Amino acid sequence: MFTRTGSATWNGGLKDGNGTVSTQSGALKEVPYGFNKRFGDEPGTNPEELVGAAHAACFSMALSNMLSEAGVGGIDIQTTSKITLEKDGDSFTVTKAHLTTRISGDGDRAQIEELAQKAKAGCPISKLLNAEVTMDATVV
Protein backbone atom coordinates (compact mmCIF):
# COMPACT_ATOMS: atom_id res chain seq x y z
CA MET A 1 0.00 0.00 0.00
CA PHE A 2 1.18 3.49 -0.81
CA THR A 3 -0.01 6.71 0.75
CA ARG A 4 0.81 10.08 -0.75
CA THR A 5 -0.32 13.45 0.52
CA GLY A 6 -1.30 16.79 -0.85
CA SER A 7 -2.10 19.72 1.39
CA ALA A 8 -3.89 23.03 1.14
CA THR A 9 -4.20 26.19 3.18
CA TRP A 10 -7.03 28.73 2.92
CA ASN A 11 -7.44 32.17 4.44
CA GLY A 12 -10.55 34.32 4.25
CA GLY A 13 -13.94 33.93 2.65
CA LEU A 14 -14.68 32.08 -0.57
CA LYS A 15 -14.57 35.03 -2.98
CA ASP A 16 -12.06 37.26 -1.18
CA GLY A 17 -9.85 34.56 0.27
CA ASN A 18 -6.83 32.77 -1.06
CA GLY A 19 -4.82 29.67 -0.45
CA THR A 20 -1.90 27.52 -1.47
CA VAL A 21 -1.51 23.85 -2.39
CA SER A 22 1.54 21.69 -1.86
CA THR A 23 2.50 18.07 -2.44
CA GLN A 24 4.48 15.71 -0.25
CA SER A 25 7.16 15.37 -2.93
CA GLY A 26 7.64 19.12 -3.18
CA ALA A 27 6.71 19.14 -6.88
CA LEU A 28 4.09 21.70 -5.88
CA LYS A 29 5.07 24.01 -3.06
CA GLU A 30 2.68 26.69 -1.92
CA VAL A 31 1.15 27.15 -5.38
CA PRO A 32 -1.59 29.81 -5.13
CA TYR A 33 -5.24 28.99 -5.71
CA GLY A 34 -8.45 30.92 -5.17
CA PHE A 35 -11.91 31.78 -6.39
CA ASN A 36 -10.74 33.85 -9.39
CA LYS A 37 -8.19 31.20 -10.29
CA ARG A 38 -10.98 28.61 -10.29
CA PHE A 39 -13.86 30.55 -11.84
CA GLY A 40 -11.98 33.34 -13.61
CA ASP A 41 -8.73 33.76 -15.46
CA GLU A 42 -6.40 34.84 -12.67
CA PRO A 43 -3.04 32.99 -12.75
CA GLY A 44 -2.70 30.08 -10.34
CA THR A 45 -4.22 26.64 -10.06
CA ASN A 46 -7.50 25.08 -9.00
CA PRO A 47 -8.71 21.68 -7.81
CA GLU A 48 -10.14 20.65 -11.19
CA GLU A 49 -6.92 21.18 -13.14
CA LEU A 50 -4.97 19.36 -10.44
CA VAL A 51 -7.36 16.39 -10.72
CA GLY A 52 -7.05 16.61 -14.51
CA ALA A 53 -3.27 16.50 -14.34
CA ALA A 54 -3.36 13.55 -11.93
CA HIS A 55 -5.86 11.72 -14.16
CA ALA A 56 -3.83 12.28 -17.33
CA ALA A 57 -0.64 11.10 -15.61
CA CYS A 58 -2.30 8.04 -14.07
CA PHE A 59 -3.89 6.98 -17.35
CA SER A 60 -0.64 7.46 -19.29
CA MET A 61 1.32 5.35 -16.80
CA ALA A 62 -1.32 2.59 -16.77
CA LEU A 63 -1.44 2.49 -20.57
CA SER A 64 2.35 2.46 -20.82
CA ASN A 65 2.47 -0.56 -18.54
CA MET A 66 -0.21 -2.40 -20.51
CA LEU A 67 1.49 -1.65 -23.83
CA SER A 68 4.87 -2.78 -22.52
CA GLU A 69 3.37 -6.01 -21.20
CA ALA A 70 1.82 -6.59 -24.64
CA GLY A 71 5.22 -6.22 -26.29
CA VAL A 72 4.62 -2.80 -27.83
CA GLY A 73 7.84 -0.79 -28.19
CA GLY A 74 8.59 2.83 -29.02
CA ILE A 75 5.79 4.03 -26.73
CA ASP A 76 4.95 7.73 -26.67
CA ILE A 77 1.74 8.88 -24.93
CA GLN A 78 0.47 12.47 -24.67
CA THR A 79 -2.69 12.87 -22.60
CA THR A 80 -4.93 15.61 -21.26
CA SER A 81 -7.92 15.18 -18.96
CA LYS A 82 -10.66 17.80 -19.13
CA ILE A 83 -12.56 17.97 -15.85
CA THR A 84 -16.09 19.42 -16.04
CA LEU A 85 -17.46 21.27 -13.00
CA GLU A 86 -21.18 22.05 -13.12
CA LYS A 87 -23.59 23.93 -10.89
CA ASP A 88 -25.59 21.42 -8.83
CA GLY A 89 -28.25 23.18 -6.78
CA ASP A 90 -26.46 25.40 -4.27
CA SER A 91 -23.07 23.83 -4.90
CA PHE A 92 -20.95 22.35 -7.69
CA THR A 93 -20.24 18.79 -8.84
CA VAL A 94 -17.53 17.31 -11.02
CA THR A 95 -19.68 15.59 -13.64
CA LYS A 96 -17.22 14.44 -16.27
CA ALA A 97 -13.60 13.65 -16.95
CA HIS A 98 -12.69 13.46 -20.63
CA LEU A 99 -9.34 12.02 -21.67
CA THR A 100 -7.75 13.04 -24.95
CA THR A 101 -4.69 10.97 -25.73
CA ARG A 102 -2.28 10.58 -28.62
CA ILE A 103 -0.50 7.24 -28.61
CA SER A 104 2.32 6.03 -30.79
CA GLY A 105 3.99 2.66 -30.53
CA ASP A 106 5.31 -0.24 -32.55
CA GLY A 107 2.29 -2.50 -32.37
CA ASP A 108 -1.11 -3.42 -33.72
CA ARG A 109 -3.40 -0.39 -33.89
CA ALA A 110 -6.51 -2.29 -32.75
CA GLN A 111 -4.63 -3.79 -29.80
CA ILE A 112 -3.34 -0.35 -28.74
CA GLU A 113 -6.87 1.09 -28.92
CA GLU A 114 -8.22 -1.82 -26.86
CA LEU A 115 -5.55 -1.36 -24.22
CA ALA A 116 -6.26 2.39 -24.11
CA GLN A 117 -9.90 1.60 -23.25
CA LYS A 118 -8.76 -0.80 -20.52
CA ALA A 119 -6.38 1.81 -19.10
CA LYS A 120 -9.18 4.41 -19.11
CA ALA A 121 -11.40 2.15 -17.03
CA GLY A 122 -8.67 0.68 -14.87
CA CYS A 123 -6.32 3.48 -13.86
CA PRO A 124 -6.71 4.27 -10.14
CA ILE A 125 -7.71 7.91 -10.70
CA SER A 126 -10.45 6.87 -13.18
CA LYS A 127 -11.75 4.54 -10.47
CA LEU A 128 -11.59 7.34 -7.91
CA LEU A 129 -13.70 9.76 -9.93
CA ASN A 130 -17.43 9.39 -9.40
CA ALA A 131 -18.03 10.92 -12.81
CA GLU A 132 -18.43 9.76 -16.37
CA VAL A 133 -14.96 9.18 -17.78
CA THR A 134 -14.77 9.40 -21.60
CA MET A 135 -11.87 9.44 -24.02
CA ASP A 136 -10.71 10.30 -27.56
CA ALA A 137 -7.70 8.17 -28.49
CA THR A 138 -5.54 8.70 -31.56
CA VAL A 139 -2.98 6.04 -32.41
CA VAL A 140 -0.24 7.35 -34.72
C-alpha positions as protocol buffer text, in pm:
chain_id: "A"
residue {
  index: 1
  type: MET
  ca { x: 0 y: 0 z: 0 }
}
residue {
  index: 2
  type: PHE
  ca { x: 118 y: 349 z: -81 }
}
residue {
  index: 3
  type: THR
  ca { x: -1 y: 671 z: 75 }
}
residue {
  index: 4
  type: ARG
  ca { x: 81 y: 1008 z: -75 }
}
residue {
  index: 5
  type: THR
  ca { x: -32 y: 1345 z: 52 }
}
residue {
  index: 6
  type: GLY
  ca { x: -130 y: 1679 z: -85 }
}
residue {
  index: 7
  type: SER
  ca { x: -210 y: 1972 z: 139 }
}
residue {
  index: 8
  type: ALA
  ca { x: -389 y: 2303 z: 114 }
}
residue {
  index: 9
  type: THR
  ca { x: -420 y: 2619 z: 318 }
}
residue {
  index: 10
  type: TRP
  ca { x: -703 y: 2873 z: 292 }
}
residue {
  index: 11
  type: ASN
  ca { x: -744 y: 3217 z: 444 }
}
residue {
  index: 12
  type: GLY
  ca { x: -1055 y: 3432 z: 425 }
}
residue {
  index: 13
  type: GLY
  ca { x: -1394 y: 3393 z: 265 }
}
residue {
  index: 14
  type: LEU
  ca { x: -1468 y: 3208 z: -57 }
}
residue {
  index: 15
  type: LYS
  ca { x: -1457 y: 3503 z: -298 }
}
residue {
  index: 16
  type: ASP
  ca { x: -1206 y: 3726 z: -118 }
}
residue {
  index: 17
  type: GLY
  ca { x: -985 y: 3456 z: 27 }
}
residue {
  index: 18
  type: ASN
  ca { x: -683 y: 3277 z: -106 }
}
residue {
  index: 19
  type: GLY
  ca { x: -482 y: 2967 z: -45 }
}
residue {
  index: 20
  type: THR
  ca { x: -190 y: 2752 z: -147 }
}
residue {
  index: 21
  type: VAL
  ca { x: -151 y: 2385 z: -239 }
}
residue {
  index: 22
  type: SER
  ca { x: 154 y: 2169 z: -186 }
}
residue {
  index: 23
  type: THR
  ca { x: 250 y: 1807 z: -244 }
}
residue {
  index: 24
  type: GLN
  ca { x: 448 y: 1571 z: -25 }
}
residue {
  index: 25
  type: SER
  ca { x: 716 y: 1537 z: -293 }
}
residue {
  index: 26
  type: GLY
  ca { x: 764 y: 1912 z: -318 }
}
residue {
  index: 27
  type: ALA
  ca { x: 671 y: 1914 z: -688 }
}
residue {
  index: 28
  type: LEU
  ca { x: 409 y: 2170 z: -588 }
}
residue {
  index: 29
  type: LYS
  ca { x: 507 y: 2401 z: -306 }
}
residue {
  index: 30
  type: GLU
  ca { x: 268 y: 2669 z: -192 }
}
residue {
  index: 31
  type: VAL
  ca { x: 115 y: 2715 z: -538 }
}
residue {
  index: 32
  type: PRO
  ca { x: -159 y: 2981 z: -513 }
}
residue {
  index: 33
  type: TYR
  ca { x: -524 y: 2899 z: -571 }
}
residue {
  index: 34
  type: GLY
  ca { x: -845 y: 3092 z: -517 }
}
residue {
  index: 35
  type: PHE
  ca { x: -1191 y: 3178 z: -639 }
}
residue {
  index: 36
  type: ASN
  ca { x: -1074 y: 3385 z: -939 }
}
residue {
  index: 37
  type: LYS
  ca { x: -819 y: 3120 z: -1029 }
}
residue {
  index: 38
  type: ARG
  ca { x: -1098 y: 2861 z: -1029 }
}
residue {
  index: 39
  type: PHE
  ca { x: -1386 y: 3055 z: -1184 }
}
residue {
  index: 40
  type: GLY
  ca { x: -1198 y: 3334 z: -1361 }
}
residue {
  index: 41
  type: ASP
  ca { x: -873 y: 3376 z: -1546 }
}
residue {
  index: 42
  type: GLU
  ca { x: -640 y: 3484 z: -1267 }
}
residue {
  index: 43
  type: PRO
  ca { x: -304 y: 3299 z: -1275 }
}
residue {
  index: 44
  type: GLY
  ca { x: -270 y: 3008 z: -1034 }
}
residue {
  index: 45
  type: THR
  ca { x: -422 y: 2664 z: -1006 }
}
residue {
  index: 46
  type: ASN
  ca { x: -750 y: 2508 z: -900 }
}
residue {
  index: 47
  type: PRO
  ca { x: -871 y: 2168 z: -781 }
}
residue {
  index: 48
  type: GLU
  ca { x: -1014 y: 2065 z: -1119 }
}
residue {
  index: 49
  type: GLU
  ca { x: -692 y: 2118 z: -1314 }
}
residue {
  index: 50
  type: LEU
  ca { x: -497 y: 1936 z: -1044 }
}
residue {
  index: 51
  type: VAL
  ca { x: -736 y: 1639 z: -1072 }
}
residue {
  index: 52
  type: GLY
  ca { x: -705 y: 1661 z: -1451 }
}
residue {
  index: 53
  type: ALA
  ca { x: -327 y: 1650 z: -1434 }
}
residue {
  index: 54
  type: ALA
  ca { x: -336 y: 1355 z: -1193 }
}
residue {
  index: 55
  type: HIS
  ca { x: -586 y: 1172 z: -1416 }
}
residue {
  index: 56
  type: ALA
  ca { x: -383 y: 1228 z: -1733 }
}
residue {
  index: 57
  type: ALA
  ca { x: -64 y: 1110 z: -1561 }
}
residue {
  index: 58
  type: CYS
  ca { x: -230 y: 804 z: -1407 }
}
residue {
  index: 59
  type: PHE
  ca { x: -389 y: 698 z: -1735 }
}
residue {
  index: 60
  type: SER
  ca { x: -64 y: 746 z: -1929 }
}
residue {
  index: 61
  type: MET
  ca { x: 132 y: 535 z: -1680 }
}
residue {
  index: 62
  type: ALA
  ca { x: -132 y: 259 z: -1677 }
}
residue {
  index: 63
  type: LEU
  ca { x: -144 y: 249 z: -2057 }
}
residue {
  index: 64
  type: SER
  ca { x: 235 y: 246 z: -2082 }
}
residue {
  index: 65
  type: ASN
  ca { x: 247 y: -56 z: -1854 }
}
residue {
  index: 66
  type: MET
  ca { x: -21 y: -240 z: -2051 }
}
residue {
  index: 67
  type: LEU
  ca { x: 149 y: -165 z: -2383 }
}
residue {
  index: 68
  type: SER
  ca { x: 487 y: -278 z: -2252 }
}
residue {
  index: 69
  type: GLU
  ca { x: 337 y: -601 z: -2120 }
}
residue {
  index: 70
  type: ALA
  ca { x: 182 y: -659 z: -2464 }
}
residue {
  index: 71
  type: GLY
  ca { x: 522 y: -622 z: -2629 }
}
residue {
  index: 72
  type: VAL
  ca { x: 462 y: -280 z: -2783 }
}
residue {
  index: 73
  type: GLY
  ca { x: 784 y: -79 z: -2819 }
}
residue {
  index: 74
  type: GLY
  ca { x: 859 y: 283 z: -2902 }
}
residue {
  index: 75
  type: ILE
  ca { x: 579 y: 403 z: -2673 }
}
residue {
  index: 76
  type: ASP
  ca { x: 495 y: 773 z: -2667 }
}
residue {
  index: 77
  type: ILE
  ca { x: 174 y: 888 z: -2493 }
}
residue {
  index: 78
  type: GLN
  ca { x: 47 y: 1247 z: -2467 }
}
residue {
  index: 79
  type: THR
  ca { x: -269 y: 1287 z: -2260 }
}
residue {
  index: 80
  type: THR
  ca { x: -493 y: 1561 z: -2126 }
}
residue {
  index: 81
  type: SER
  ca { x: -792 y: 1518 z: -1896 }
}
residue {
  index: 82
  type: LYS
  ca { x: -1066 y: 1780 z: -1913 }
}
residue {
  index: 83
  type: ILE
  ca { x: -1256 y: 1797 z: -1585 }
}
residue {
  index: 84
  type: THR
  ca { x: -1609 y: 1942 z: -1604 }
}
residue {
  index: 85
  type: LEU
  ca { x: -1746 y: 2127 z: -1300 }
}
residue {
  index: 86
  type: GLU
  ca { x: -2118 y: 2205 z: -1312 }
}
residue {
  index: 87
  type: LYS
  ca { x: -2359 y: 2393 z: -1089 }
}
residue {
  index: 88
  type: ASP
  ca { x: -2559 y: 2142 z: -883 }
}
residue {
  index: 89
  type: GLY
  ca { x: -2825 y: 2318 z: -678 }
}
residue {
  index: 90
  type: ASP
  ca { x: -2646 y: 2540 z: -427 }
}
residue {
  index: 91
  type: SER
  ca { x: -2307 y: 2383 z: -490 }
}
residue {
  index: 92
  type: PHE
  ca { x: -2095 y: 2235 z: -769 }
}
residue {
  index: 93
  type: THR
  ca { x: -2024 y: 1879 z: -884 }
}
residue {
  index: 94
  type: VAL
  ca { x: -1753 y: 1731 z: -1102 }
}
residue {
  index: 95
  type: THR
  ca { x: -1968 y: 1559 z: -1364 }
}
residue {
  index: 96
  type: LYS
  ca { x: -1722 y: 1444 z: -1627 }
}
residue {
  index: 97
  type: ALA
  ca { x: -1360 y: 1365 z: -1695 }
}
residue {
  index: 98
  type: HIS
  ca { x: -1269 y: 1346 z: -2063 }
}
residue {
  index: 99
  type: LEU
  ca { x: -934 y: 1202 z: -2167 }
}
residue {
  index: 100
  type: THR
  ca { x: -775 y: 1304 z: -2495 }
}
residue {
  index: 101
  type: THR
  ca { x: -469 y: 1097 z: -2573 }
}
residue {
  index: 102
  type: ARG
  ca { x: -228 y: 1058 z: -2862 }
}
residue {
  index: 103
  type: ILE
  ca { x: -50 y: 724 z: -2861 }
}
residue {
  index: 104
  type: SER
  ca { x: 232 y: 603 z: -3079 }
}
residue {
  index: 105
  type: GLY
  ca { x: 399 y: 266 z: -3053 }
}
residue {
  index: 106
  type: ASP
  ca { x: 531 y: -24 z: -3255 }
}
residue {
  index: 107
  type: GLY
  ca { x: 229 y: -250 z: -3237 }
}
residue {
  index: 108
  type: ASP
  ca { x: -111 y: -342 z: -3372 }
}
residue {
  index: 109
  type: ARG
  ca { x: -340 y: -39 z: -3389 }
}
residue {
  index: 110
  type: ALA
  ca { x: -651 y: -229 z: -3275 }
}
residue {
  index: 111
  type: GLN
  ca { x: -463 y: -379 z: -2980 }
}
residue {
  index: 112
  type: ILE
  ca { x: -334 y: -35 z: -2874 }
}
residue {
  index: 113
  type: GLU
  ca { x: -687 y: 109 z: -2892 }
}
residue {
  index: 114
  type: GLU
  ca { x: -822 y: -182 z: -2686 }
}
residue {
  index: 115
  type: LEU
  ca { x: -555 y: -136 z: -2422 }
}
residue {
  index: 116
  type: ALA
  ca { x: -626 y: 239 z: -2411 }
}
residue {
  index: 117
  type: GLN
  ca { x: -990 y: 160 z: -2325 }
}
residue {
  index: 118
  type: LYS
  ca { x: -876 y: -80 z: -2052 }
}
residue {
  index: 119
  type: ALA
  ca { x: -638 y: 181 z: -1910 }
}
residue {
  index: 120
  type: LYS
  ca { x: -918 y: 441 z: -1911 }
}
residue {
  index: 121
  type: ALA
  ca { x: -1140 y: 215 z: -1703 }
}
residue {
  index: 122
  type: GLY
  ca { x: -867 y: 68 z: -1487 }
}
residue {
  index: 123
  type: CYS
  ca { x: -632 y: 348 z: -1386 }
}
residue {
  index: 124
  type: PRO
  ca { x: -671 y: 427 z: -1014 }
}
residue {
  index: 125
  type: ILE
  ca { x: -771 y: 791 z: -1070 }
}
residue {
  index: 126
  type: SER
  ca { x: -1045 y: 687 z: -1318 }
}
residue {
  index: 127
  type: LYS
  ca { x: -1175 y: 454 z: -1047 }
}
residue {
  index: 128
  type: LEU
  ca { x: -1159 y: 734 z: -791 }
}
residue {
  index: 129
  type: LEU
  ca { x: -1370 y: 976 z: -993 }
}
residue {
  index: 130
  type: ASN
  ca { x: -1743 y: 939 z: -940 }
}
residue {
  index: 131
  type: ALA
  ca { x: -1803 y: 1092 z: -1281 }
}
residue {
  index: 132
  type: GLU
  ca { x: -1843 y: 976 z: -1637 }
}
residue {
  index: 133
  type: VAL
  ca { x: -1496 y: 918 z: -1778 }
}
residue {
  index: 134
  type: THR
  ca { x: -1477 y: 940 z: -2160 }
}
residue {
  index: 135
  type: MET
  ca { x: -1187 y: 944 z: -2402 }
}
residue {
  index: 136
  type: ASP
  ca { x: -1071 y: 1030 z: -2756 }
}
residue {
  index: 137
  type: ALA
  ca { x: -770 y: 817 z: -2849 }
}
residue {
  index: 138
  type: THR
  ca { x: -554 y: 870 z: -3156 }
}
residue {
  index: 139
  type: VAL
  ca { x: -298 y: 604 z: -3241 }
}
residue {
  index: 140
  type: VAL
  ca { x: -24 y: 735 z: -3472 }
}
